[in-house]
């Protein structure tokens, strides 16, 4: 009789162990579905930088950044149309970006509340061809 109870105890321990392993497996599957690979993250960060360098090196886009009112946000009316078009054209597939133009003293925070991993890059522009007016350009991007 002692042997029967002993077997029941071991069976319950094995059942409990298998239940825990099963639940942890389901949890791991759920958690890994919502994370992007390091390759995708570095691609997004690289694209953010390329967007900003493109604005910095293109005279027309650079001048538009200097003529924009401060602070400017790409989803607001009055934001330079050529900058908005450039941003839309240079986003990756399944990516959405916001562009901010701020003064150097501003913190330049994202105004939207997004429940995803958001990657940002910034660049400083100091003068246009006609005036010295330092600006900070900051891009915030995330995968849709």
Backbone torsions as a table, in degrees:
resi	resn	phi	psi	omega
1	UNK	NA	-34.7	178.5
2	UNK	-64.7	-35.7	-179.8
3	UNK	-63.3	-41.7	-180.0
4	UNK	-60.1	-47.6	179.7
5	UNK	-63.0	-37.1	179.8
6	UNK	-63.9	-40.7	178.4
7	UNK	-66.7	-39.3	178.3
8	UNK	-62.1	-38.7	179.7
9	UNK	-64.3	-43.3	179.3
10	UNK	-66.7	-37.8	178.6
11	UNK	-63.8	-41.8	178.4
12	UNK	-65.5	-36.9	178.2
13	UNK	-65.5	-44.5	179.0
14	UNK	-64.1	-42.2	178.5
15	UNK	-61.7	-43.1	179.3
16	UNK	-64.6	-42.1	178.9
17	UNK	-62.3	-45.0	179.5
18	UNK	-64.9	-37.0	177.8
19	UNK	-63.9	-43.2	178.8
20	UNK	-64.1	-44.9	178.9
21	UNK	-61.6	-42.2	178.7
22	UNK	-61.6	-47.5	179.6
23	UNK	-64.6	-40.6	177.4
24	UNK	-65.0	-36.6	177.1
25	UNK	-62.8	-45.6	178.0
26	UNK	-63.1	-42.5	179.0
27	UNK	-61.5	-42.7	179.2
28	UNK	-64.1	-39.8	178.8
29	UNK	-63.1	-44.4	-179.7
30	UNK	-64.2	-44.7	-177.5
31	UNK	-67.9	-36.6	-177.9
32	UNK	-74.6	-18.0	179.0
33	UNK	-71.2	-23.4	-173.4
34	UNK	-100.9	5.0	-179.9
35	UNK	-113.0	144.2	179.0
36	UNK	-96.8	154.9	-179.0
37	UNK	-71.1	161.8	178.0
38	UNK	-61.7	-32.7	179.4
39	UNK	-64.8	-43.2	178.7
40	UNK	-65.9	-39.0	178.8
41	UNK	-64.8	-44.6	-178.9
42	UNK	-68.3	-33.2	175.9
43	UNK	-63.8	-41.9	178.7
44	UNK	-65.3	-45.2	179.5
45	UNK	-63.7	-40.0	178.6
46	UNK	-65.2	-41.2	179.0
47	UNK	-65.5	-38.2	175.8
48	UNK	-56.9	-46.6	-179.1
49	UNK	-64.8	-41.1	179.7
50	UNK	-64.6	-36.3	176.8
51	UNK	-61.0	-47.3	-178.5
52	UNK	-67.0	-41.1	178.5
53	UNK	-66.1	-36.1	176.3
54	UNK	-60.8	-40.9	177.4
55	UNK	-68.0	-40.4	-178.4
56	UNK	-64.4	-37.8	-174.0
57	UNK	-91.5	-17.8	178.6
58	UNK	-89.0	117.2	-174.9
59	UNK	-58.5	-42.9	-179.0
60	UNK	-63.5	-46.9	179.8
61	UNK	-66.4	-39.6	179.3
62	UNK	-61.7	-46.0	179.0
63	UNK	-64.3	-35.0	176.8
64	UNK	-64.1	-37.2	178.1
65	UNK	-64.6	-34.1	179.8
66	UNK	-79.0	-24.5	179.7
67	UNK	-87.7	-12.7	-179.5
68	UNK	-69.4	146.9	176.1
69	UNK	-71.7	154.0	-177.8
70	UNK	-106.7	139.9	-18.3
71	UNK	-75.6	151.1	177.1
72	UNK	-120.3	148.2	-174.5
73	UNK	-134.7	133.6	-171.3
74	UNK	-61.3	-19.5	178.5
75	UNK	-96.8	6.4	178.1
76	UNK	-95.7	154.6	173.3
77	UNK	-71.7	149.7	-178.5
78	UNK	91.2	-6.8	176.6
79	UNK	-72.3	138.6	-177.7
80	UNK	-54.4	125.8	-174.5
81	UNK	-64.0	-37.9	-178.6
82	UNK	-68.1	-31.2	175.2
83	UNK	-69.3	-41.1	178.6
84	UNK	-63.6	-44.3	178.9
85	UNK	-63.4	-43.5	178.7
86	UNK	-61.1	-43.6	179.3
87	UNK	-62.3	-46.7	-179.6
88	UNK	-62.2	-37.7	-178.8
89	UNK	-71.3	-28.9	-173.1
90	UNK	-102.1	6.8	174.6
91	UNK	-75.1	148.0	175.6
92	UNK	-73.5	165.4	173.9
93	UNK	-63.1	137.8	-179.3
94	UNK	65.5	25.6	179.9
95	UNK	-121.1	146.8	173.1
96	UNK	-132.3	137.7	-175.2
97	UNK	-131.0	152.7	171.0
98	UNK	-121.5	141.8	177.2
99	UNK	-118.5	132.6	178.7
100	UNK	-119.1	143.7	171.7
101	UNK	-122.9	120.0	-175.7
102	UNK	-132.6	168.6	170.6
103	UNK	-78.6	164.3	-177.4
104	UNK	-63.0	-28.0	-178.2
105	UNK	-78.8	-21.5	-178.0
106	UNK	-73.6	151.6	178.5
107	UNK	-77.8	-31.7	175.8
108	UNK	62.9	63.7	-178.8
109	UNK	-93.4	154.8	176.9
110	UNK	-67.8	128.7	-177.5
111	UNK	-83.8	-23.8	-178.2
112	UNK	-84.4	149.1	172.7
113	UNK	-99.1	116.3	-175.6
114	UNK	-123.8	129.6	-178.7
115	UNK	-96.3	48.3	178.1
116	UNK	-140.6	171.7	174.6
117	UNK	-73.1	119.8	-179.1
118	UNK	-109.7	132.2	179.6
119	UNK	-112.6	135.8	-178.5
120	UNK	-129.9	153.5	174.5
121	UNK	-141.6	154.0	178.0
122	UNK	-140.1	158.2	178.5
123	UNK	-144.3	150.1	179.7
124	UNK	-107.0	134.1	173.8
125	UNK	-116.0	132.1	-174.4
126	UNK	-105.5	-32.6	-179.3
127	UNK	-154.1	152.7	172.2
128	UNK	-97.1	-173.3	-179.9
129	UNK	-69.4	-18.3	-176.0
130	UNK	-115.8	-18.2	-176.4
131	UNK	-151.6	158.9	174.6
132	UNK	-97.7	112.2	-177.9
133	UNK	-151.1	83.5	-173.7
134	UNK	-58.0	137.5	179.4
135	UNK	-134.3	154.0	173.3
136	UNK	-114.7	125.3	174.4
137	UNK	-106.4	129.2	-178.0
138	UNK	-133.2	131.6	178.4
139	UNK	-116.1	134.6	177.1
140	UNK	-117.3	124.3	-179.0
141	UNK	-132.2	151.0	175.6
142	UNK	-150.6	159.5	176.6
143	UNK	-81.8	137.3	179.6
144	UNK	-82.0	NA	NA
